[in-house]
Amino acid sequence: MTDETPPRKPLQSGPSPQRSQLITLAILATVFAAMWFSRAGLKSQHAPEIDYSAFYGFVEQGKVASVVIEGQDVSGEFKAKEKVEGREITAFHSMIPRDDDHLLPLLHDKQVRIQVTSDEQPLLVSVLSGLLPLVLMVGLWVWFARRAQRMTPGGPMGNFLKGQTKKFEKTAQVAVKFDDVAGLKSAKRDLQEIVGFLKEPDRFKRLGGKVPRGVLLIGPPGTGKTLLARAVAGESGVPFFSISASEFIEMFVGVGAARVRDLFAEAKKNAPSIVFIDEIDAVGRARGSGFGGGHDEREQTLNQLLSEMDGFTRNDLTVVIAATNRPDVLDSALLRPGRFDRRVVVDRPEFEARRSILGVHTRLLPLAKDVDLDVIARNAPGFSGADLANLANEAALGATRRGGDEITAADFTEAYDKVLLGDPRESKLDPAEKRRVAVHESGHAIAAHYAEHGEALHRITIIPRGMALGITQQTPGADKHIMTQPELESRLTVLMGGFAAERAVFGSVSSGAENDLKEATKIATKMVANFGMSKKLGAVYYEHESEHPFLGQRIATDGGASESTVSAIETEARVFLEAALQGATQSIVRNREKLDRMVEVLMDRETLEGPAIVELLGGRVGADSLPRAAVAIS
């Protein structure tokens, strides 16, 4: 591959039209200002001004030698230096009344030399001084109007619209291949057909097959949707047009539709090509959702996009790839076959994919011998590709801060805490608060250790981090996609452990259990309303609708739910919570000595790792690895 230098544009021999307009306006403004101030005269700029009474008094005293009268303006000279307001002057300037019948006779009596000039301006000067302000205003209006044409379609500066679409040629910028995208095997398999069609369209057309007109990449943020789209362009070697959906929308109605037309027209001229629209939900939201008024610019842009993707000018050599993390809000017309007729789910990576992603992001990092990427990947379920990249980067930064030459396992552990919980707080807890936090976290640990389906403990700390005052971390097993009722009940018991420990030790509870109770209530409500785990309500699904801030909180099915049903769901959820609290309390009462001993150790050390937890509680402690679950008191 060679890099070609684009030809230089010829230099312009004169100033640009915009610059010429500015120069003309500046000249007109200067001429107008000069004419406006010329009426003051040169003498008025240098001669001090005195009031009429003082001027008349000097004339009566015979101290004035000569005067020049121009309308109501009079200037003159004294016969000798005169003292006025503490300073000596020889010339003066003043204003006289319009019809003063006494001044001229007095000047004649005192033998003052009189010169009279006309204050009327020439006709040309008068006309220009009257028209120049109007010409200046019109010129400014025309100049701003032409600049505004950049923002409207069809104007002489319509290239502004083309500037919003970014074309990435294969040899210039799209160097990403599928090998650079770790994991995502199923997604890459679906997109391989797009690559094959763009490379060899005749092979697909031979049997009458048609490649999907549009491909919608669906997945949480940071899972690699944009990277996949670039990899498709890199593998197929075709022009790649990328734009964010929010760039279509402007203040003026019709601009977005014009940009859509321009984007697709340019893509079709360079076919076969790929058009990538990121965050398509910004323009593709469902029309007539029922909340708030419509947005004319957004809806016109969406209508134009629908027309381009499925119209009489359909061009099968242009493939549209779009990405979103909110497929639920997209318009149904956008998702029907013939437009986005293939959906590729880009989910959070599994263990093998996480291991591969970590390998990509750490291949250039100096890792110590104690770093096991398998352990890191296994203990970071739920992390997206971007999360794993950030984890590796934070570990490298941590090693740099401590002045190390290699990145150790401890750096990854510290990076995990920083990514998940934040930096340690600068503020310190007083002894009473510190003991309460130690009791709370010890309660979580006792409940987790003795829960039938609880996950093994990894670390307990009462060092405040981020919004949490203390943390109890557990080591997970394999990736889980479903959870059984006993596992959910054990999780509720662990969440209630801190609340139960505070009540057992202090006889009262604190606000630190707020986050635990919130999470436990959410899980219990889902068990009853969504998972069919309540014997009283049975196997029925109730959708919990509380997204709109002005509609309040309600639970409904397709046919609607009565108030008695909502009350029954709350009652059944409370049954699960009470059972979890009772189980946690029993574990704490039976193991009160271990709880008290753990509290004292935490007050002294502030952090307990695996070996110390084994010494206090016995087995079932996770290996030295990164934790997945963290129960925090906030």
Summary of the structure (lengths in Angstrom):
residues: 634
radius of gyration: 40.7
end to end distance: 56.6
largest distance: 126.0
contacts: 1885
relative contact order: 0.07
helix: 49%
strand: 16%
